[in-house]
Amino acid sequence: MQRIRLTRIGKKKRPFYRIVVTPQQNAVKGKFTSIVGNFDPMTKKLSIDKDSILNWLNMGAIPSNTVSKLLLEAGLKHKLIVFKKAPKISKKELAAQKAADEAEKEKLAAEKEAAKAEWEEKSAEIAEEHAQEVAETEAEAETTEAESADTAAEEDVKPDNEVADK
């Protein structure tokens, strides 16, 4: 994929840029396909070959954000020329945002801890109820066993006169 971007060629403390078309993988100071313009940031002078740039844009070359801004200022319009504005945040706003994020994290941690404590309390209640039910069923089983043992003992020890009557 081809990109339209800036390449610095100026002297030390005297920047000057070429607007070049290059494959996206190439280094910034690496080989390029063609030169389509120049930009001098000291004088804000921009010289571009509009026909060549439009030709490359029609072939699918995507301009960098800085080149998009320069092309828009030069009056070039194309669907691939999109300038993305980065939001500017002051240090105070950034600090306030961090404080709000920290407060939200603490709130979420507190809610999570409360939910965990509630869950542990519920599970303890359920375990206690289950233990009571088990104890009740064991007690019922023992009483029924005792009652059945008593009835079996009574049947075994019947008075002699009842046996004779039958």
Secondary structure as UniProt FT lines:
FT   STRAND          2..8
FT   TURN            12..13
FT   STRAND          17..23
FT   TURN            24..25
FT   TURN            28..29
FT   STRAND          34..40
FT   TURN            41..44
FT   STRAND          45..48
FT   HELIX           50..58
FT   TURN            59..60
FT   STRAND          62..63
FT   HELIX           65..74
FT   TURN            79..80
FT   HELIX           91..156
FT   HELIX           160..165
//
